[in-house]
Structures are given as structure tokens and as C-alpha cells.
Amino acid sequence: MRDWNMQALENFDRIAAREMKDLIDHVDNEKYLQAASLILEAQERGNRIHITGIGKPGHVSAYGASLLSSTGTPTYFLHGTEAVHGSCGQLVAGDVLIAISNSGETAELKATINAVKNNGCHVIAVTGNEDSWLASQAEVHLFAGVKEEGDPLDRAPRASILAENFVIQRLSLILQAYRKLDPVQYVKWHPGGSLGVLRDDERQ
């Protein structure tokens, strides 16, 4: 018989539920409106939206680019370290970068943010530390903080990744709602799989 450590799962469930409830209870909708306005104003000027992160938040960024794009906000993934090795060439002055970092102090991301700002871009920060360097460099800061990760070592990013995903979900949702995305357009952008089929009640 394998000796499964069910307590680790139970602890994670408890901590994740508590951290997400606390994040939801303290959400600042005004900050989301500011971030959405910054994005919409950039698009109205013909500028583009980018998203980046280092390590696990980098994976959140790649997902965020896909989610935002599929719901009406074309977004480009900017590699968190390649940015300072030429990938800043995808930016033009006036673009908006969403930067994700739990600590907001990651050395590699600092170099990227400096390069992005030197290229005349706006920054939206998603961090778990409102007093972080990254938050201080951003025009808008969206809080994604947790007190515990839910890991036995309290080190591996777990609850913080849930929080970052939650923030990107909310931001994408407010932009989608503003654009009044309908099922017909969504299917045009997502023709594959079960999501690419209109239901009977959605057909015009």
C-alpha cells in the first residue's frame, strides 16, 4: 500500500480556498477599470498589448495572452528574458505591457521593465506586493497577493499562481464585457473543438 499524504491535499484545499476568498473580498474594481481604460486607449491609438512574466508567472502570461486574444483583446506574449536580447523589437511607443511577478522584485524582470519603459511603453503590474519595485514602476497595479502557497515547504508557487490567474481572468472579463462579445464572433475566433459550435439558442 502506498502511504499517500492526504493531509497535504487537505491543507492545500484549505489554504487555497482561504487565500482566494481573501483576494476576492479585497478586490479593487477601480484599479481594474483603470487598467482596462489604459488598454482600450492604447488600442484606439493603434497600439498593441503585451504580457510577460518570469518563471511560473511566465506560463500564466502565455495563458493570459491566449485568453485575452480569444475574447477580443489581441495580446502578444513577450518573453521575460528574451525581451532584453532583441524581443523588445515587438514593442512600439505607446504599447501596454502587463507584467506578472509574485514578489515584484525579480532581477530579470527589472531589466525587462526598464527596457520596455525605455521603448516608451506603459506598464500594468500584477504582483503580490503592493510596495514592490514593479508596482512602483507601473501606471496601474493589480494586487494578486497570498499569505501562504499551500505547499508543505511554502515555496513552490501554488496559491500565488491561482491569484495571478484570477487577476488576468477579471481583467479579460471586463474587456470582453465592454466589447459585448457575442457567440458568433467568438466562434469565428475559436472555430475548433466543442467551443467552436454555436448552440441552437445562439444562432441568428
Residue pairs with C-beta under 8 A, 6 or more apart in sequence:
8 152
11 150
11 152
12 150
12 151
12 158
15 148
15 149
15 150
15 159
16 150
16 158
16 159
16 162
19 146
19 147
19 148
19 150
19 159
19 162
19 163
20 159
20 162
20 163
20 166
22 146
22 147
23 143
23 144
23 145
23 146
23 163
23 166
24 166
26 143
27 170
28 143
31 140
31 141
31 142
31 143
32 142
32 170
32 171
32 174
33 174
34 139
34 140
35 98
35 124
35 140
35 142
35 171
36 171
36 174
36 175
36 178
38 96
38 122
38 124
38 139
38 140
39 49
39 73
39 96
39 124
39 175
40 175
40 178
42 48
42 49
42 94
42 95
42 96
42 122
43 49
43 73
45 94
47 92
47 94
47 95
47 96
48 74
48 75
48 76
48 91
48 92
48 95
48 96
49 68
49 73
49 74
49 75
49 76
49 95
49 96
49 97
49 98
50 65
50 75
50 76
50 77
50 78
50 90
50 91
50 95
50 96
50 97
50 98
50 121
51 61
51 64
51 65
51 68
51 75
51 76
51 77
51 78
51 97
51 98
51 99
51 100
51 168
52 58
52 61
52 77
52 78
52 79
52 80
52 83
52 97
52 98
52 99
52 100
52 109
52 112
53 59
53 60
53 61
53 80
53 99
53 100
53 101
53 109
53 164
54 80
54 81
54 101
54 106
54 108
54 109
55 106
55 157
56 157
56 161
57 100
57 101
57 102
57 157
57 161
57 164
58 79
58 80
58 100
60 100
60 161
60 164
60 165
60 168
61 77
61 78
61 80
61 98
61 100
62 77
63 165
63 168
64 75
64 98
64 100
64 168
64 172
65 75
65 76
65 77
67 168
67 169
67 172
68 74
68 75
68 168
68 171
68 172
68 175
69 75
69 189
70 186
70 189
70 190
71 172
71 173
71 175
71 176
71 181
71 186
72 175
72 176
72 179
72 181
72 185
73 172
73 175
73 176
73 179
75 98
76 90
78 87
78 88
78 90
78 91
78 97
78 112
78 116
79 87
80 108
80 109
80 112
81 108
81 112
83 111
83 112
83 115
83 116
84 111
84 112
84 115
88 115
88 116
88 119
91 97
91 116
91 119
91 121
92 119
92 120
93 119
93 120
93 121
94 120
94 121
94 122
95 119
95 121
95 122
96 121
96 122
96 123
96 124
97 113
97 116
97 121
97 122
97 123
97 124
98 124
98 126
98 168
98 171
99 109
99 112
99 113
99 116
99 123
99 124
99 125
99 126
99 134
99 138
100 126
100 127
100 144
100 164
100 168
101 109
101 125
101 126
101 127
101 132
101 134
102 127
102 128
102 129
102 144
102 157
102 160
102 164
103 127
103 128
103 129
103 132
104 125
104 127
104 128
104 129
104 132
104 133
104 134
104 135
105 129
105 132
105 133
105 134
106 134
109 134
110 133
110 134
113 123
113 134
113 137
116 123
117 123
117 137
122 139
123 137
123 138
123 139
124 138
124 139
124 140
124 141
124 142
125 132
125 134
125 135
125 137
125 138
125 140
125 141
125 142
126 141
126 142
126 144
126 164
126 167
126 168
127 134
127 135
127 141
127 143
127 144
127 145
128 143
128 144
128 145
128 146
128 160
128 163
129 135
129 145
130 141
130 143
130 145
135 141
142 167
142 171
143 167
144 160
144 163
144 164
144 166
144 167
145 160
145 163
146 159
146 160
146 162
146 163
148 154
148 159
149 155
149 156
149 157
149 158
149 159
149 160
150 158
150 159
151 158
183 198
183 199
183 202
184 198
184 202
184 204
186 195
187 195
187 196
187 197
187 198
190 196
